[in-house]
Amino acid sequence: MDDTHNDSGLQLPDLYIENFRGIRKLSIPRLGRVTLLAGRNGVGKTTALDAIRVYAARGRHQALARVLDVHDEITTPSDPRKDGTVHINWAALFYERSIREEAPVSIGPREKTGQLRIRAIVPDYGDPAFSRMSHTLLHRLSEDGLPLFEVDCQGHAYFLIPLASGGSASSVEELLPEIKCELVGPGALARSDMARMWNKVALTDDEERIARSIGLTCGLEVNRVGMIGDDVRENGGDRLRGLVRLKSDKRPVPLRSLGEGAIRLFGVALALANSRDGFLLIDEAENGIHHSVQRNYWSIVLQTAHENNVQVFATTHSWDCVRGFAQAAVENENVEGVLVRLEKEEDGLRAVRYSEDDLKIAADQRIEVR
């Protein structure tokens, strides 16, 4: 592939993941403005998105807990009257659920100095670095024989204390600022998330772009798009609903009346607008998008990501999605779209990267690249 793309300054030009959840080792030598991860179910595509999410948060323990919560690694006590805390299985962050000092989690660019590392350490309680921890916590660590995690990103570190109550952070240095990161899961965005995102794009150029995007994908001319309902602060947006104004109809119609694809695209477009200068993660990107509009869908993602300086990571196991992505990536010459197929091998995952020339051949000849 040539280097004619004018994308530059990607937050993650390449990716390395080691010992994180189900991934023993994964190295992708070059990422794009938009990177689509393909592969069989269970190969580790969603886990890679989880890792990027943790990296974007610079390893903050709230982000680690969110990832574990999504995968049901957090439980509540059977009798809340005795214990009102939740219980987090911190071992689930590590490959094969094995907490070993010599096998830390590593996430980030392939250059080690830029990586986020999470490692178990044996506390040296005489070390001044532990002086900011309460004596109660230190005593409990010592008595229970619990490990202590050191979370470090580019020399900025803190200690994570894996107590049953969910963990406690004791900062040693000021943490790096988080990278903005939005996630669109396999299903539709929650209305509360739509409301939160909508508040940042209403009456802006992004609102007009979202309307055009919905129309392009649905084959309709959409003049306006919006959300109405009760105050978000009172109900979290649960009663809000999307409306669109079509050129062919004098009265607004519900967004849902345009079908699942319109709702899905609305969520993706909102997330793109809210991910400016950061990351957008799209899990099972094909969901809700008809095969006939995959090409337009990916053109919208590629161009908006470029305009908003968003780096997009998406997953799929759909041939129609891969083909639409390939066509859009070839057509949008100023934006680099990269397809990576993940395959399991003995020592981890193998990443097979396809250039845009490869994508063009695959799309034209229907070569299987999933």
Secondary structure by P-SEA (a helix, b strand, c coil): ccccccccccccccccccccccccbbbbcccccbbbbbbcccccaaaaaaaaaaaaacccaaaaaaaaaaaccbbbbcccccccbbbbccccccccccccccbbbbbcccccccbbbbbbbcccccccccccccaaaaaaaaaabbbbbbbbcccbbbbbbbccccbbbbbccccccccbbbbbccccccaaaaaaaaaaccccaaaaaaaaaaaaaacccccccccccccccccccccbbbbbbbcccccccccccccaaaaaaaaaaaaaaaaccbbbbbccccccccccaaaaaaaaaaaaaaaabbbbbbbbccaaaaaaaaaaaaaaccbbbbbbbbbbccccbbbbbbcaaaaaaaaaaccccc
